[in-house]
Amino acid sequence: MATPAPGTQTHFRTCNLCEAMCGVRIEVAEGRITSIRGDEQDPFSRGHICPKAVALKDLHEDPDRLRQPMRRTASGWEPISWEAALDEAAGRLHELQHTHGRDAVATYLGNPTVHNHGALLFIPQLLRTLRTRNSYSATSVDQLPHLLASYLMFGHQLLVPIPDLDRTGYLLALGANPLASNGSMMTAPDVRERLRAIQKRGGRVVVVDPRRTETAGIADEHLFIRPGTDALFLFALLHELLERPRLERLAPFTEGLERVRELARAFTPERASGPTGVPAESIRRIAREFAEAPAGVCYGRVGTSTQAFGALCQWLINVINVVSGNLDREGGAMFTLPAFDLVGGPRALSGSRGGFARWRSRVRQLPEFAGELPVAALAEEILTEGAGQVRGLLTFAGNPVLSTPNGKQLERALGKLDFMVSVDPYLNETTRHAHLILPPPSPLERGHYDVAFHALAIRNTAKYAPALFEPGPGAMHDWRILMELQHRVEVLRHGRSVRGTLKYEALKRMGPEGILDVGLRAGPYGLRARGLRKGLGLSALRRAPHGVDLGPLQPCLPGRLANKERRIHLAPEPLVEDVARLRAAFPEDAAPPAEGELLLIGRRHLRDNNSWMHNVPMLMKGKPRCTLMMHPEDARALGLAEGDEAVVTSRVGEVSVPVSVTDEVMRGVVSLPHGYGHRRGGVRLSVAQEHAGASLNDLTDDQRLDALCGNAAFSGVPVRVTLSSASAGKPPARR
């Protein structure tokens, strides 16, 4: 490794741009970043980084990033002081709730929130003060089925089983592309090498997906499956595995096996084969291989969650891992024991256990989960008049116009709000509708600890990094913005009190680092931990800039179970009842899919994690990625050729996008990446607008949901594809 130039400072931290928690080594000279590369001494990532990490410099220096509060006026945006902005935001939110009721204000949290420990630790206090039932987040467009299955089966939404990649002998992955995501709900840096290691030790990697993804490209086997039919495939696997269940040590604290057996009896491989497109003999063979593997794990991600039966899919994946004896077993699906423990830590610092259908949305009666309603309901709750109508909105680090279903409808709805405030560093497709934007500093100007992703990692580690740069003059951290809003709303509602003032001053002194230290010291490796002389606290992590290795995942059941009975519930009633809906959707005598029917699925690229990354020049290099993938036979039938501009139409809208003809997608499936659609006016995203693309969510349908939990059903949206008039006039040779 080259020796840094004189005057260069070296800083070690974790990249916060996706879930992988890759360690980075950043060199700074004269206040500017001169080098970013992987930290070879990081015990988790071992020197691996992807292109996103190198783009941290571009993100930090982005001239489009807002650096002071902004107010929207009739003549445009104007800067405003923090004091005035916070007073106005709190005052308007309070006024709306006082006049129209607490549910008149809604909140939306984007997924960058979970990469920010300050936000995670301070947002709950603001939400408790607002006490609105109209809370929304990216959870219900992504991971809600995982959390619901964990809550119903294990007693806590964050008890999510994690594939033990480094010790498994058989990985069966559905609807997951970890080579692009770096592992999702499975924090795993350098996934490519970890999957190759499975193969090198004689194991197998099998991918089931409507697209031959990057991960499928290196797998031992890839099976195409029709979008939205994964639950049938999983039930058929379960049907076979139940011939010889191997609950082994799980049996004494597992209940519901016979109920599951009854449900699976009708879902034979033959019944699943027609709708899924997977041959019955392949289903039987995979079930046999999985059962015979020394250790195996079934894993499903976005493709299995964002469909009409997403909750059933995540439940069945868990059940398969249980009945095969692979839950809570080395090389199977295991539970983490993070240093900051959101499951078993002190109640004041733990994450919500969850809760289901304690209330429902006003318009469509969609169920609540863990205090949130499905975000597909947000637009209609704004647009539908009457008692309880949403009139105000607070967004934090989110761009739901591009990331939630039927984005154009939400866009119209945002324009109807009486007041909107956004805590966000960008003027984007969503925040352009805000009356106030409150921008936090860049990620490199705050300390970093992954509270959320250590809880989802394939190995127990801990790592903290202090801020690399001091925030600019007049900047305010996002946790402080949240705390100031909470305190002001509380004062407006109840008046000033000694108790409230003392709490406010104490939290301001502690900050997120103080709370983090308390959580670490009270955690499983803290003051009372055996083998650690002083226990693991923030000071110990400061002395270990590369991070601390706390060891591989360990069997922990039944002690880690969070329900009162300390039992695994294999057959939770809401999931059992939902099987009738699956039967009705796919009856045994169902006709085969209609010829010519096209189903839309999304996709993700290694450089595309969130819409705001499209404003980073380094990540947008290369040929355009926002294209419509289409099978050659489908393209030929529609008179389309490579590079043609196609019009894609769904029930809710249409977009125009270039065609990419490829056999990477199965016949009858087209694929469009998410996060694009930057042609909308009024934004300040200069690079993104040069690579505008088309928004997948101008096609996805807010009415297509998982009826059980309300998660958006992005996968398998029926669409019509035609040649655009712009391409129709070109000679065939040019097309």
NUTORLO-849874 format. One line per field, with one value per residue (C-alpha): z, y negated, x negated; residue in one letter. Coordinates in Angstrom, 1 decimal. Example, Ala and Ser with C-alpha at 12.3 -4.5 7.8 and 13.67 -1.06 7.14 Angstrom:
2
Z = [7.8,7.1]
Y = [4.5,1.1]
X = [-12.3,-13.7]
rest = [A,S]
***
This chain:
735
Z = [0.0,-1.0,1.8,2.1,1.1,3.9,5.5,4.6,7.2,7.0,8.2,8.5,8.4,6.9,3.6,4.3,0.7,0.9,3.4,2.9,5.6,3.6,5.4,3.7,4.0,3.2,2.8,3.2,2.4,3.0,3.7,0.6,-0.1,-2.2,-2.0,-1.1,-1.1,0.8,4.3,4.2,8.0,8.4,9.8,8.0,4.5,4.3,1.8,-0.5,-1.8,-4.8,-7.0,-4.6,-1.9,-4.2,-5.0,-1.3,-2.4,-5.2,-2.8,-0.2,-2.7,-4.7,-5.6,-5.9,-2.2,-0.1,2.7,4.4,5.0,2.1,1.9,-1.2,-2.3,-5.2,-6.9,-6.1,-3.3,-0.8,2.1,5.6,9.1,11.1,13.9,11.6,9.6,12.7,14.3,11.1,10.6,14.1,14.1,10.9,11.9,15.3,13.8,11.4,14.1,16.5,13.8,12.0,14.5,14.9,11.8,9.6,9.6,8.0,8.1,5.5,6.2,3.3,3.5,4.0,7.5,8.6,7.5,10.1,13.8,14.8,12.8,14.0,17.7,17.5,15.0,17.5,19.9,17.2,16.0,19.6,20.0,16.7,17.5,14.1,12.7,9.2,9.5,6.4,5.2,2.6,4.6,2.8,-0.6,0.3,3.5,5.3,4.5,6.2,9.3,9.5,9.2,11.9,14.2,13.9,14.0,16.4,18.4,17.1,13.7,13.8,14.5,10.8,10.0,8.2,5.8,7.3,4.0,5.2,6.4,4.3,1.7,-0.3,-1.0,-2.6,-3.4,-4.8,-6.1,-4.8,-6.6,-4.0,-6.6,-7.3,-3.8,-1.9,0.2,1.3,4.6,4.6,5.1,3.4,1.8,-1.1,-1.9,-5.1,-3.2,-0.5,-3.1,-4.9,-1.5,-1.2,-4.5,-3.7,-0.6,-2.7,-2.1,-4.6,-5.3,-7.0,-8.1,-8.9,-10.7,-13.7,-14.9,-15.2,-12.9,-12.2,-9.2,-11.4,-13.8,-11.3,-9.7,-10.3,-11.5,-12.5,-12.9,-14.5,-12.6,-13.6,-11.5,-8.6,-8.3,-5.8,-3.1,-5.2,-5.8,-2.1,-1.1,-3.5,-2.0,1.4,0.2,-0.6,2.5,4.8,3.7,6.0,8.3,10.3,13.1,15.3,18.3,17.2,17.9,21.6,21.1,17.7,17.2,14.2,12.2,11.5,10.5,8.0,6.7,6.0,4.1,2.0,1.0,-1.9,-3.3,-5.2,-7.7,-10.5,-9.4,-9.0,-12.3,-14.7,-13.1,-12.1,-15.3,-13.2,-14.2,-11.4,-11.7,-11.0,-7.9,-6.6,-7.3,-5.6,-2.6,-2.4,-2.8,-0.2,2.3,1.7,2.0,5.2,5.8,3.6,3.6,1.7,1.1,-0.6,-1.1,-3.0,-5.8,-3.3,-1.1,-3.7,-5.0,-4.1,-1.9,-0.4,3.2,2.4,0.6,3.6,5.9,3.7,3.4,7.2,7.5,4.9,7.0,10.1,8.8,7.1,10.4,9.0,11.3,14.1,12.8,11.5,7.7,7.8,8.7,11.9,14.2,14.9,18.3,17.6,20.1,20.0,20.4,19.1,20.1,23.5,24.8,27.3,26.5,26.1,23.3,21.7,18.4,18.3,18.6,16.0,16.0,13.3,12.2,15.4,13.1,9.4,6.8,6.5,2.8,1.9,5.3,4.8,8.0,10.2,11.0,13.7,13.8,10.0,7.3,3.8,1.8,-1.2,0.8,1.2,-2.0,-1.5,2.2,0.9,-2.0,-0.3,1.5,4.8,8.5,9.0,5.6,5.5,5.1,6.2,5.6,7.0,4.9,6.0,3.5,1.0,-2.6,-2.7,-6.0,-7.6,-5.1,-4.3,-6.5,-8.9,-8.4,-10.6,-8.4,-5.3,-7.2,-7.7,-4.1,-2.8,-4.7,-2.7,0.8,3.1,4.3,3.7,5.3,4.2,6.0,3.0,1.4,-2.1,-4.0,-5.7,-7.3,-3.9,-1.9,-4.7,-3.3,0.2,1.7,3.7,3.2,6.1,4.9,7.1,6.6,4.4,5.8,6.1,8.5,11.2,13.1,11.8,13.5,11.7,14.3,11.8,9.6,12.3,13.2,9.7,9.1,8.4,11.1,14.4,14.2,15.5,14.1,14.8,12.9,14.1,11.6,8.9,8.4,10.6,9.2,7.3,9.0,10.1,9.5,11.7,12.1,11.2,14.8,16.0,13.5,14.6,18.3,17.7,15.9,18.6,21.4,19.6,18.9,22.5,23.8,21.5,22.6,26.3,27.1,28.6,31.6,33.8,33.0,29.2,29.3,31.4,29.0,26.0,27.4,28.5,25.1,23.4,25.6,25.0,21.3,19.4,20.5,24.1,23.5,21.4,24.2,26.6,24.3,23.6,27.3,28.1,25.2,25.1,24.8,27.3,30.9,32.0,29.1,29.9,28.5,27.9,30.7,30.4,28.1,24.7,24.7,22.4,23.7,22.9,19.4,19.0,19.8,17.1,13.9,11.7,13.8,16.2,15.2,17.6,15.9,13.7,14.3,17.0,17.8,20.2,20.4,22.2,24.4,21.7,20.8,21.8,22.3,25.8,25.1,23.7,20.9,17.1,15.7,12.4,11.6,12.6,12.0,9.7,7.3,7.5,6.6,3.6,2.0,0.8,-1.3,-2.9,-3.7,-5.3,-7.4,-8.7,-8.8,-9.8,-13.1,-13.9,-17.6,-18.7,-18.9,-21.9,-25.0,-25.4,-21.8,-20.5,-16.8,-15.6,-13.0,-11.6,-11.4,-9.5,-10.6,-8.5,-9.0,-8.4,-4.8,-4.4,-6.8,-5.3,-6.4,-10.0,-9.2,-8.6,-11.8,-11.0,-10.6,-13.9,-16.2,-18.9,-21.3,-20.2,-17.8,-17.8,-20.6,-21.0,-21.1,-23.3,-24.6,-28.3,-29.1,-27.4,-29.2,-32.6,-32.0,-31.3,-34.1,-31.7,-32.1,-30.0,-29.2,-30.3,-28.2,-26.7,-25.0,-21.9,-20.7,-17.4,-15.8,-14.1,-16.7,-19.5,-20.1,-23.1,-22.8,-25.1,-25.6,-24.7,-26.4,-24.3,-23.2,-19.7,-19.0,-19.5,-22.2,-21.2,-18.8,-19.3,-16.8,-16.0,-13.2,-10.4,-9.2,-12.6,-13.9,-13.4,-16.2,-13.8,-13.5,-10.5,-9.2,-8.7,-9.7,-12.7,-13.2,-12.7,-15.2,-17.9,-17.2,-16.6,-17.7,-17.0,-13.7,-13.0,-10.5,-13.1,-14.1,-10.8,-9.5,-6.0,-6.1,-6.6,-3.1,-0.9,0.5,3.8,4.8,2.3,0.8,-2.7,-5.4,-7.9,-9.4,-12.2,-13.1,-16.4,-19.1,-22.9,-25.0,-28.4,-30.7,-30.2,-33.0,-32.8,-33.7,-36.1,-38.8,-38.8,-41.4,-40.1,-40.7,-38.3,-35.7]
Y = [0.0,-3.4,-5.8,-8.8,-12.1,-14.4,-16.3,-13.7,-12.4,-8.9,-8.2,-4.8,-4.5,-2.5,-3.4,-4.3,-4.2,-0.6,2.2,3.9,1.9,1.9,0.4,-2.4,-4.2,-7.9,-10.1,-13.9,-16.7,-20.4,-19.7,-17.7,-14.0,-12.7,-9.0,-6.5,-2.7,0.4,0.9,4.1,4.3,4.1,7.6,7.7,6.3,7.3,4.5,4.9,1.9,1.3,-1.9,-3.6,-4.0,-5.9,-8.3,-9.4,-12.3,-13.4,-13.2,-15.3,-18.0,-18.0,-21.6,-20.8,-19.7,-22.3,-23.8,-26.1,-26.1,-27.1,-28.5,-28.2,-31.5,-32.7,-33.9,-30.8,-29.5,-31.8,-31.1,-31.4,-31.2,-28.0,-29.7,-31.0,-27.7,-25.6,-27.9,-28.0,-24.2,-23.4,-26.1,-25.0,-21.3,-22.2,-24.4,-21.7,-19.1,-21.5,-22.5,-19.2,-16.5,-14.7,-12.5,-15.6,-15.5,-12.6,-11.5,-9.7,-8.2,-7.3,-4.4,-6.5,-7.0,-3.6,-4.5,-7.3,-6.4,-10.0,-10.0,-6.5,-7.4,-10.8,-10.2,-8.0,-11.0,-13.3,-10.6,-10.0,-13.7,-14.0,-10.9,-10.6,-7.4,-8.6,-7.4,-6.0,-4.8,-2.9,0.2,0.9,0.8,3.1,5.2,5.2,8.9,9.8,7.9,9.1,12.8,12.3,10.5,13.3,16.2,15.1,12.2,9.3,7.6,7.3,11.0,11.6,14.8,14.1,16.5,17.8,17.4,18.1,21.6,22.8,25.6,24.7,21.3,21.1,17.5,16.2,12.7,11.6,10.2,9.7,9.0,5.8,5.0,6.2,8.2,6.8,7.9,9.8,7.4,9.1,7.2,8.9,11.2,12.4,13.9,15.3,17.1,18.4,19.7,21.8,23.3,23.9,25.9,28.1,26.3,25.0,21.7,21.8,18.7,18.5,15.3,14.0,12.4,14.0,11.5,10.8,13.2,15.9,15.5,16.9,19.4,23.1,23.1,20.5,21.2,18.7,18.2,16.1,13.0,13.3,17.1,17.6,18.6,21.6,22.7,22.4,24.3,27.1,27.2,27.4,30.2,32.3,31.4,32.3,35.9,36.1,33.0,32.4,30.0,31.7,29.5,26.9,29.3,28.7,25.1,25.1,25.4,25.6,28.3,30.2,27.1,26.3,29.9,29.7,26.4,27.8,31.0,29.5,27.6,30.4,29.7,30.5,27.9,25.3,26.1,24.6,21.1,20.8,22.2,24.3,28.0,30.3,32.5,29.4,28.5,32.1,32.2,28.9,30.0,33.2,31.3,28.8,31.5,33.5,30.6,30.6,27.1,25.0,21.8,20.5,16.7,14.4,10.7,7.8,10.0,12.2,9.3,6.9,9.0,9.9,12.7,11.2,12.0,15.6,15.9,14.7,16.9,19.9,19.2,19.2,22.4,24.2,23.3,24.6,27.9,28.7,28.2,25.1,22.4,21.3,23.6,23.0,22.6,22.1,19.1,17.6,14.6,11.8,10.6,7.0,4.8,2.2,4.7,3.5,6.8,7.7,4.4,2.0,1.2,-2.5,-1.8,1.2,1.1,1.7,5.4,4.6,4.8,5.6,4.2,2.2,-0.5,-0.9,-3.6,-5.9,-5.4,-1.8,-0.2,1.0,2.4,0.8,2.5,1.3,-2.0,-2.6,-2.4,-1.2,-4.1,-3.1,-4.8,-8.2,-9.9,-8.9,-10.0,-13.5,-13.6,-12.2,-14.9,-14.5,-14.0,-12.7,-14.0,-14.4,-18.2,-18.4,-16.2,-15.8,-13.8,-12.7,-11.5,-10.2,-10.7,-8.8,-10.4,-8.2,-5.3,-4.5,-3.1,-5.5,-8.3,-10.7,-10.4,-11.1,-14.1,-15.5,-14.9,-16.7,-19.8,-19.8,-19.9,-22.9,-22.5,-20.3,-20.3,-18.1,-17.2,-16.5,-17.7,-17.9,-19.8,-16.6,-15.4,-15.1,-18.0,-20.5,-20.4,-21.4,-24.8,-24.4,-22.2,-21.7,-20.2,-18.3,-18.1,-15.5,-11.9,-12.6,-15.5,-13.3,-10.2,-6.9,-3.6,-1.1,-0.5,1.2,3.2,4.8,6.3,7.9,8.9,12.3,11.8,9.9,6.9,3.3,0.2,-3.5,-6.4,-10.0,-12.8,-13.3,-17.0,-19.7,-20.7,-24.0,-27.3,-27.4,-23.7,-21.7,-17.9,-16.0,-14.6,-18.2,-19.2,-16.4,-17.3,-21.0,-20.2,-17.8,-20.3,-23.2,-21.1,-19.9,-23.5,-24.7,-21.9,-21.9,-25.0,-25.2,-22.9,-22.3,-18.6,-19.2,-21.7,-19.5,-16.6,-18.7,-20.1,-16.6,-15.1,-18.0,-17.4,-13.6,-13.7,-10.5,-9.5,-9.7,-7.5,-5.1,-4.7,-3.9,-1.3,0.3,0.5,2.0,4.5,8.1,7.1,4.2,3.8,7.2,9.2,12.1,12.1,8.3,6.7,3.3,4.1,2.6,-1.0,-3.9,-4.7,-1.1,-1.5,-4.8,-3.0,-0.4,-2.4,0.7,2.2,5.1,8.6,10.2,13.6,15.6,15.9,18.4,20.6,18.7,20.2,20.4,17.7,15.1,15.5,12.4,13.7,14.6,18.3,18.4,20.5,20.5,20.1,22.0,21.3,17.7,17.2,14.2,16.1,19.3,17.5,15.8,19.1,19.2,16.1,17.9,20.9,18.6,16.8,20.0,22.7,26.2,25.9,22.4,21.7,21.1,17.4,15.6,15.5,12.0,11.0,8.9,8.5,5.7,6.2,3.8,4.2,2.8,1.9,1.9,-1.9,-2.6,-2.3,-5.5,-8.1,-10.8,-8.7,-9.6,-13.0,-11.6,-11.9,-8.9,-6.6,-7.7,-7.0,-4.4,-3.5,-4.4,-1.9,-3.0,-0.7,1.8,5.3,7.5,11.1,11.4,13.3,10.7,7.9,9.7,10.2,6.5,5.3,3.9,3.9,3.0,-0.7,-1.4,-3.9,-2.0,-3.2,-1.2,-1.5,-0.3,-1.0,-4.2,-5.7,-5.4,-6.1,-6.2,-4.2,-2.6,1.1,3.6,6.9,9.7,13.3,12.3,11.9,14.8,14.7,12.6,10.4,6.9,5.1,1.5,0.1,-1.9,-5.4,-7.2,-9.8,-13.0,-15.0,-16.7,-20.4,-22.4,-20.2,-20.9,-17.7,-18.7,-15.3,-13.3,-15.4,-14.6,-10.9,-11.4,-8.0,-6.9,-6.2,-2.7,-4.1,-6.0,-2.5,-0.7,-0.6,-1.9,0.5,3.6,4.6,7.6,7.7,9.1,6.5,3.7,4.0,2.6,5.3,3.8,7.2,8.5,5.4,6.0,3.6,3.1,2.2,0.5,-1.1,-4.9,-7.2,-8.5,-5.1,-4.1,-6.3,-4.9,-2.4,1.2,1.4,-1.5,0.2]
X = [0.0,-1.4,-2.5,-0.2,-1.7,-3.0,-0.1,2.4,4.9,6.3,9.8,11.5,15.3,18.2,19.7,23.4,24.7,26.2,26.7,23.3,21.3,18.1,15.1,13.4,10.1,10.4,7.3,7.8,5.3,5.9,9.6,10.3,10.7,7.7,8.4,11.1,10.4,11.3,10.1,8.2,8.2,12.0,12.9,16.2,15.6,11.9,11.0,13.9,15.8,18.1,18.3,20.7,18.0,15.7,18.6,18.8,16.5,18.8,21.8,20.1,19.0,22.2,23.0,26.7,26.8,28.7,26.7,29.3,33.0,35.1,38.7,40.8,42.4,44.5,41.3,39.2,37.0,35.4,33.0,34.4,32.8,32.9,34.8,37.5,37.7,38.1,40.6,42.7,42.5,43.5,46.2,47.8,47.8,49.3,51.9,53.1,53.4,55.1,57.7,58.2,57.1,53.7,54.2,54.3,50.5,48.7,45.1,43.0,39.5,37.3,34.8,31.6,33.0,31.8,28.2,28.2,28.0,28.8,32.0,33.0,32.5,34.4,37.2,39.3,39.6,41.0,43.4,44.6,45.2,47.2,49.2,50.6,51.9,50.9,47.3,45.7,42.2,40.3,41.0,44.2,42.6,39.8,39.5,42.9,43.5,40.2,41.1,44.6,43.5,40.9,43.4,46.0,43.6,40.9,42.4,40.4,40.3,36.5,35.9,35.3,33.4,30.2,28.5,25.2,23.5,20.0,20.9,23.8,23.6,26.7,28.2,31.6,32.3,35.6,36.2,32.9,29.9,27.2,24.5,26.4,27.7,24.6,27.1,30.4,32.0,28.7,25.8,22.9,20.0,18.2,21.1,19.5,16.6,18.8,21.0,18.0,16.7,19.9,19.1,15.5,16.4,18.6,21.9,24.5,26.1,29.5,31.4,35.1,36.0,37.9,34.6,31.2,29.7,26.0,26.3,27.9,25.0,22.6,25.0,24.8,28.4,31.0,34.7,37.1,40.3,43.4,43.7,46.1,46.1,43.3,45.7,46.8,43.2,42.4,45.5,44.6,41.1,42.6,45.0,41.9,39.9,42.7,42.4,39.4,39.4,36.2,37.2,34.6,33.8,36.5,39.3,39.7,40.5,42.2,46.0,48.2,46.5,49.7,51.6,48.8,48.9,52.6,52.1,49.3,51.0,52.8,49.8,48.1,45.2,47.6,50.1,47.3,45.6,48.2,48.6,44.9,43.4,41.0,41.1,42.4,39.4,37.1,39.1,38.8,35.1,34.4,36.4,34.3,31.0,32.0,33.0,29.8,27.4,25.3,26.6,28.8,30.7,33.7,33.6,36.0,35.8,37.5,39.0,40.7,41.9,43.2,46.0,49.6,48.5,45.3,46.2,47.0,43.6,41.6,43.6,43.1,39.4,39.1,41.2,39.0,35.9,37.6,39.0,35.6,33.8,31.9,33.3,30.9,28.2,24.7,24.9,28.7,30.9,29.6,30.3,27.8,26.7,25.6,23.8,26.6,29.4,32.8,34.4,33.2,31.7,33.2,36.8,36.1,33.5,35.1,37.0,40.7,41.7,44.4,48.1,50.6,54.0,54.5,56.0,56.7,56.5,59.5,60.2,59.3,59.1,55.6,53.9,51.4,48.1,45.7,47.4,47.3,49.9,49.0,47.6,49.8,52.6,50.9,52.1,55.7,55.6,54.6,57.0,60.1,62.0,63.7,62.9,59.3,58.1,54.3,53.5,49.9,46.8,43.4,40.9,37.5,34.8,37.3,38.4,41.8,42.8,40.2,40.2,43.8,46.6,48.5,46.0,48.0,51.0,48.9,47.3,50.8,51.7,48.6,49.7,53.0,51.4,51.9,48.3,45.3,41.9,39.0,35.8,33.6,30.4,31.9,34.6,36.0,39.1,40.8,39.4,40.1,43.7,42.6,43.1,39.9,36.8,34.5,31.2,28.8,25.0,23.4,22.9,19.2,20.0,21.5,20.4,21.5,22.7,25.0,27.7,30.0,27.6,25.6,28.9,29.2,25.5,24.1,21.5,21.6,19.3,19.4,17.8,18.0,16.4,16.4,17.2,14.6,15.4,16.9,20.3,20.3,21.2,24.8,25.4,27.7,27.6,30.7,31.0,31.0,33.6,35.8,35.3,36.0,39.2,40.3,39.6,41.4,44.5,44.5,44.3,47.0,49.3,48.7,46.7,43.3,42.6,39.6,39.7,39.9,37.1,34.8,35.4,34.7,31.5,30.3,30.9,29.2,26.1,26.2,26.8,26.9,23.4,24.4,27.4,25.4,22.9,25.6,27.0,23.7,22.8,26.2,26.0,24.8,21.1,21.3,20.5,21.8,20.4,18.2,14.7,14.6,12.8,14.4,17.2,17.9,18.8,18.3,14.9,13.7,15.0,13.2,10.0,10.8,11.1,11.3,14.1,14.5,15.2,17.7,17.8,20.0,23.7,24.6,27.6,29.8,33.2,35.5,33.9,33.9,37.6,39.5,43.1,44.3,44.4,40.8,42.1,41.9,45.4,45.3,49.0,49.9,53.7,53.4,51.1,53.0,56.2,54.5,53.8,57.4,56.7,53.7,55.9,58.5,55.9,54.4,57.2,56.1,58.0,56.6,56.0,52.4,51.2,52.7,50.5,48.9,49.5,46.6,45.7,43.5,40.8,38.2,34.4,31.5,28.0,24.9,24.6,28.4,29.4,31.6,32.8,30.5,27.4,28.3,26.9,23.4,21.3,19.1,22.2,23.8,20.8,21.2,24.1,27.6,29.1,32.8,33.9,36.8,35.5,37.6,37.2,36.3,39.5,41.7,39.9,40.3,44.0,44.5,42.2,39.6,35.8,32.8,32.8,36.3,38.3,41.2,44.4,45.2,48.7,50.3,53.7,52.3,50.0,47.4,43.8,41.5,38.2,35.6,35.8,33.0,33.6,32.2,32.9,32.0,35.7,38.1,40.8,43.7,41.7,40.3,38.0,37.4,35.1,36.4,35.5,35.5,37.9,35.9,37.7,40.0,39.5,38.6,35.8,32.1,30.4,28.3,26.6,29.7,31.6,29.0,29.8,33.5,34.9,38.4,40.0,41.0,43.5,45.4,46.5,46.9,50.4,51.4,54.3,52.1,51.1,50.5,54.1,52.9,50.3,50.7,47.1,46.9,47.1,44.5,43.6,45.9,47.8,49.7,48.5,48.9,45.9,46.0,43.5,43.5,44.3,40.7,39.3,42.0,40.7,37.2,36.2,36.1,32.3,31.8,33.9]
rest = [M,A,T,P,A,P,G,T,Q,T,H,F,R,T,C,N,L,C,E,A,M,C,G,V,R,I,E,V,A,E,G,R,I,T,S,I,R,G,D,E,Q,D,P,F,S,R,G,H,I,C,P,K,A,V,A,L,K,D,L,H,E,D,P,D,R,L,R,Q,P,M,R,R,T,A,S,G,W,E,P,I,S,W,E,A,A,L,D,E,A,A,G,R,L,H,E,L,Q,H,T,H,G,R,D,A,V,A,T,Y,L,G,N,P,T,V,H,N,H,G,A,L,L,F,I,P,Q,L,L,R,T,L,R,T,R,N,S,Y,S,A,T,S,V,D,Q,L,P,H,L,L,A,S,Y,L,M,F,G,H,Q,L,L,V,P,I,P,D,L,D,R,T,G,Y,L,L,A,L,G,A,N,P,L,A,S,N,G,S,M,M,T,A,P,D,V,R,E,R,L,R,A,I,Q,K,R,G,G,R,V,V,V,V,D,P,R,R,T,E,T,A,G,I,A,D,E,H,L,F,I,R,P,G,T,D,A,L,F,L,F,A,L,L,H,E,L,L,E,R,P,R,L,E,R,L,A,P,F,T,E,G,L,E,R,V,R,E,L,A,R,A,F,T,P,E,R,A,S,G,P,T,G,V,P,A,E,S,I,R,R,I,A,R,E,F,A,E,A,P,A,G,V,C,Y,G,R,V,G,T,S,T,Q,A,F,G,A,L,C,Q,W,L,I,N,V,I,N,V,V,S,G,N,L,D,R,E,G,G,A,M,F,T,L,P,A,F,D,L,V,G,G,P,R,A,L,S,G,S,R,G,G,F,A,R,W,R,S,R,V,R,Q,L,P,E,F,A,G,E,L,P,V,A,A,L,A,E,E,I,L,T,E,G,A,G,Q,V,R,G,L,L,T,F,A,G,N,P,V,L,S,T,P,N,G,K,Q,L,E,R,A,L,G,K,L,D,F,M,V,S,V,D,P,Y,L,N,E,T,T,R,H,A,H,L,I,L,P,P,P,S,P,L,E,R,G,H,Y,D,V,A,F,H,A,L,A,I,R,N,T,A,K,Y,A,P,A,L,F,E,P,G,P,G,A,M,H,D,W,R,I,L,M,E,L,Q,H,R,V,E,V,L,R,H,G,R,S,V,R,G,T,L,K,Y,E,A,L,K,R,M,G,P,E,G,I,L,D,V,G,L,R,A,G,P,Y,G,L,R,A,R,G,L,R,K,G,L,G,L,S,A,L,R,R,A,P,H,G,V,D,L,G,P,L,Q,P,C,L,P,G,R,L,A,N,K,E,R,R,I,H,L,A,P,E,P,L,V,E,D,V,A,R,L,R,A,A,F,P,E,D,A,A,P,P,A,E,G,E,L,L,L,I,G,R,R,H,L,R,D,N,N,S,W,M,H,N,V,P,M,L,M,K,G,K,P,R,C,T,L,M,M,H,P,E,D,A,R,A,L,G,L,A,E,G,D,E,A,V,V,T,S,R,V,G,E,V,S,V,P,V,S,V,T,D,E,V,M,R,G,V,V,S,L,P,H,G,Y,G,H,R,R,G,G,V,R,L,S,V,A,Q,E,H,A,G,A,S,L,N,D,L,T,D,D,Q,R,L,D,A,L,C,G,N,A,A,F,S,G,V,P,V,R,V,T,L,S,S,A,S,A,G,K,P,P,A,R,R]
***
